Amino acid sequence: MKLFYKHPVWLACGVHLLCVYIGVTLAASLVQRPPAGFVNPGVYGLPVLADALFKWDAHWYTFVAEQGYSKQSIVFFPLFILLIKAVTSTGLTYALAGFLVSNVCALITYPLLYRLLRLDFPEQLAARGLLVYALFPTSFFLQSVYTEPLFLVCTFSCVYLCRRHNWIYAGLWGALAALTRNIGVVLSLFMLYESYRAYDSRIGQTLIRLACLFPMVAFLGFCLYNYRQFGDGFAFLHGQEAWGRQFGLPWSNLWHNMLYISRGVSVFEIGVVADQILVLVALLCLAAGGFCGIQPSYLLLGGAWLLIPLLSTSTVFPLYSLARFVLVVFPVYFVLAKLPKFWYYAWLLAGTAGLIFFTAAFSSWYWIG
């Protein structure tokens, strides 16, 4: 039996937290940018580490938790916000409640992902995949007040339980994922695919098929809330226009982002480069996944989760926030875990450098995603 501190889960988690700490510490060596975007006036007096990571959308999530939805803020799905509000009943401020929810969820993602990896991989490969996740260049978002940690907890739970044919609980976790991020609704299709693969078209599986629809039902429930509050069932979608988002073809968005970079990018917008690199890495991994023995349902799910934000562009950045969105496309970790030894360690080295640098940049109000 492994010693506690030698278990792959805690090694990965410890290495990740160390890199984030180093990044926050090095932030002072960068040119500091004044606070940009919306700043929640109710947030002040945070501990140094928390204050360094409390940037950009973190202000929005805590503001909505405190003040409620408006037509502009309805774009943020409700579960994370409701959890923040619930935790404030303990006496914590909204900002500290947000950090508590995010960081507890972030810790939980490690054993969940490890168990998911172990369904298909031997122990050594599972440990490799977990380390790729821990040292992913934008994984510092797990320690900020963003939805990624909660979404990954719900997703990993749903996918793992689905693979174990525990359909009801898988559907419930999928529903929670759909209430955390809009892409969570795709878990209904993932579950249906897995159920047909497990049971073919045999009759008598009605309850299972109904459980597969739980994420869709949760999504439609949020649409109903949108309609009752604003008279528009898709207010969360139409509200994206206020954030400068609009429809765009994926290949066009990739090309225009490359052109944007070629014209020169401000150091404060270094995330635009991260968007381009990490999207291309994700696309290559998903394309190669079929040759690496990765579950087809994982590749379809990951492809959908990458395609949906790729269909949305911005008047400011063509690949708006994609560097962060790639973080939840978990099949990428499965593929990178199977790289030949030299390339695997080369990726880990690049990922570690990226994680430290992007943490420092994010802490200095640079736009990363």
N, C-alpha and C positions, 0 to 999 in steps of 0.2 A: 504494500500500500504506500502511495506517495505521501511524503510529508506535505502538510497543508500548503506551505509557501512554495513548494515545488510543483504543485498541480498546474497544468497548462492554463486553466481559467484564471488563476490568481497571478501567475507570471505575466500573462498578457495584460491583465487589468493594471498590474503594478507598473509595467513598462509604459503603458499608455499614459497613466497619471503622471509619471516622472517626466515624460516628454512634454505634456501640457504645462507642467510646473516650470520646466526650463524655458518653454516658449513665453510664458507670462513674465518670467524674470528677465528675459532678453528684450521684452517689448520696449523698455526704456532706452535701448540703444538705437531704436528706429526714430525717424522723423515723426513726431506726433501730429495727428490730424485732429482738428477740433471736432466735437460731436456732430454727427451728420444725421439727416433724416429726422424722424419723430423721436423725441426724448420725453419719457414719462415724467412729469413734474413731481409725481408722488414718490419717486425712488431717490433715496439719499442715505448716506451713512452706512453703505455696505462694507463688509470686510474687504481687504485689499484684493485678495484672489477673486472673490465674487464680483467685485466692481470691474476688474479687468476683463471678465468674460461676459459682462452684462451689456451687450451691444445690439444695435439694430432691432430685429423683430422681438427680442426679449422685452423691449419697452412696450411693444404693442400687446403682447400676450398678457402682461401684468396689468396694463391699462384696461383691456377688455374685461379681464377677470374682475376688476374693481368697478368699472363704470357700465358694463354691459355692451351689447352690440349696437353698431350703427351701420348705415348702408356701406360705409367704407371698410369697416372692420369685420363684416360678416364673412369675408374671405377666409378667416381663420376658423377652422372646424372646432367643435365645442368641447370634446372630452378633456383635452389638456387644460383648457381654461377652467372647466368645472372642477378638476382635481386641484388646481391652484387655489380656487375659491374655497374648496372644502378644507384644505390644509390651513388656511388662514384662521379657521375657527379655533386652532390651537394657540392663537396669539401671535403667530409669526406674521411679518409683513408680507405683502404680495410678492415682492422680489425674492425674499428668502424662501417663501413657500414654493415659488417656481423653481428655485435651485434645488430644493429638497426633492421635489417630484422628479425633475430631470436626472439628478445624480443617483437617486435610488433606482430609477428605471435603467440608467446606464449600467450600473453594477449588475443588475439582473440579466441584461442582454448577454453577458459573457457565458454563464453556465447554460443559458438557453441555446445560444448559437453552437456551443460545444456539443450539446446533446443532439442538435440537428445535424451537425457535421458527422457525428459518430454513427448516424443511421446509414451512411454511405461510405465513410472513410475509416481506415484503421487509426489507431490512437495518434501516431506520428503525423499523419496527414491532417487530422482534425486539429492538432496543436498548431500546425503550420497555418491553416486557414484562420484560426482564431487570432494568431499574431498579425496576419495581414489586416484583419479587421481593426485590431488595436492600434496599428500604426498607419492606418489609412490617412492620407494627408488632411482630410477635412473632418476627422473623427473628433476634433476638439469641440464640435457642436454638441457632442454628447454631454459635455460639462456646462454648456450654456443653457439658457431658458428657451429651448426650441422643442418642437414636437418629435424630432427624430428618435430620442431614446424610448419614449412611450410607444411610438408607432412600431419600433422594432420589437419591443416586448410583446405587443399584441400580434404582430406578424409571425415572429418565431414560434409563439405559442400555438397560433392557428395552424401553421404549416406542420409543426411537429405532431400535434394531435391528429391532424388530418392524415399524415403518413402512418400513424398508429391506429387509424380507423376509429378514432373517438370523435365521431362527427358532430354531435351536439355541442360539446365543449369547443371544438374547433370553430364551429359556426359562431358561437358566442364571442370568442376572441376575435374572429374576423369582423364581427359587427363593431366591436370596440375599435378595431383598426380603421374601419370606415368612418367612425365618428372622430377620428384623430386627423386623418388626411384623406383627401378626395380619392386618391389612388387606391385606398383600402377596399373600395367597392369591387375591384378586380379580383379580390380573393374569392368572390362567389364563383367566378369562372374557373379559378384554380381548383376549388373544391369540387365543382361539377366534373372537371376533367379527371381528378383523382378518383371520384366515386364511380365514374363509368369505367375507368381502368381497373378498378377493384372488383366491380360487380357486373360489368358489361351492361346488358339491357334487361337483366332479370327483373321481374315484377316483385313487389313486396318490399321495395327499398324506398318507399315514398317518404318516410320520415327522414331518411338520410338526405334525399334530394331537397327536402324542405329546409333542413339544417344548412345546406349549401347556399340557400338564399338569404340567410341571416344578414350578411354584410350588405346585400342589396336593400333589404328592408330597412336597415339602420340608415343607409344613405338616403332612401326615400323619406324616412322620418325627418331627417335634417332639411330636406327639400320642403316638406310640409311646414316645418317651423319657419323657413324662409318666407313661404307664402303667407302665413298668418301674421308675421311681423312686418313684412314689406310689400305684400301683394304680388310677389314674384317668387315662384318656386325655385328659380335659379339665380337668386340675387347674389349668392356667393360667387357664381360664375361671371355674371355681368359686372359685379363689383371689381373684377380684375382690371377692367378698363381704367378705373381710377388710379391704378398702380402702374399704368403705362403698358399693360400687357395686351397682346392681340394675337390672332391666329397667324401662324407661319409654318411653312413646310420645313420638315427637319433638315433636309440637305441644304435648303436655302439659309436657314438659321446658322448652320455650321459654317457655311461659306462666308456669310456676312460677318460672323464673329472672327473668322480668320483675317478677313480684310480689315476689320476694326483693329486687331492686334498689329497688323502690318503697318498701319499708319502711326503707330506709337501709342502706348498706353501709359497713363499716369501711374506712378508707383502706388498711389492710393487705390487704384482699381486693378490691382494685381490678380484679383479673383477672376477676371475675364480670361486670363491665361490658364488658370486652374480649371475653369469651365471647359475650355477647349481640350486640354490634355486628358482630363478625367472622363469626359464623354467619349473620347476616342478609345481610351483604355476599356471603358465599359462595353462599347460596341464590339471591340476585338474579342473581349472575354466571352460575350454572349454568342458571337459567331463561332468561336472555337469550342464552346461548351459541349456541343454535340459530339465533337471528336475526343473529348476528355471524359466521356461517360457521365456527364452531369444529367440529373433528372430532366427530361423534356419539359415537365410542368414547371420546373424552376426557371428554365430558360424562357418559356412563354410568359411567365409572370414577370420576370426581370425585364424582358423586352417591352412589355406593356407599360411597366413603371418608368421605363426610360423614354418610351415614345410619347406618353401623355405630356410631360413637361417640354419635350422637344417640339411639340405642336404649338407651343406658346412662346412668343418672342416679346421683346420689349423695345420701345422707342429709344431706350438708353443702351441696354446690353442685349445683343441677339440671343445669348444663351443664359439668360437671367437666372441665377441661383443654381444652375445645373451641377456645379461642383459639390454643393450640399445635397442635392437630390440624389446623386449617384450613391451617396453613403448608404441608402436603404436598399439598393439593388444587390441583395446578398449573394446571388449566384456568382458575382464577380469574385468573392472571397474563395469560393469553391474552385474556380478555375485557376486563380493565382496560386492557390495552395499546391497545385499539381505541376507548377513550372519546374523545369530542370534546376538542379541545386544552385548553379551559378546565377541563373536569372532570377531565381526566387530570392536569394540574398541580395542581389542587385536591386530588386524591387523593394525589399525591406529597407535597405539603406536609403533609397530615394524617398520612400514613404516616410521614414523617420525624419529626414531633413525637411520634407514638405510639411509634416505635422508641426514640427517646432517652429518653422518660419511662419506658417499660416496662423498658428496660435498667437505668435508675437504680433503679426500684422493685424489680426482681428482685434486683439487687445488694444491696439493703437487706433482703432476706428477705420482701418482700411477695409474696403469692400471685398469680402471673400465669397459671400453667398447668402 
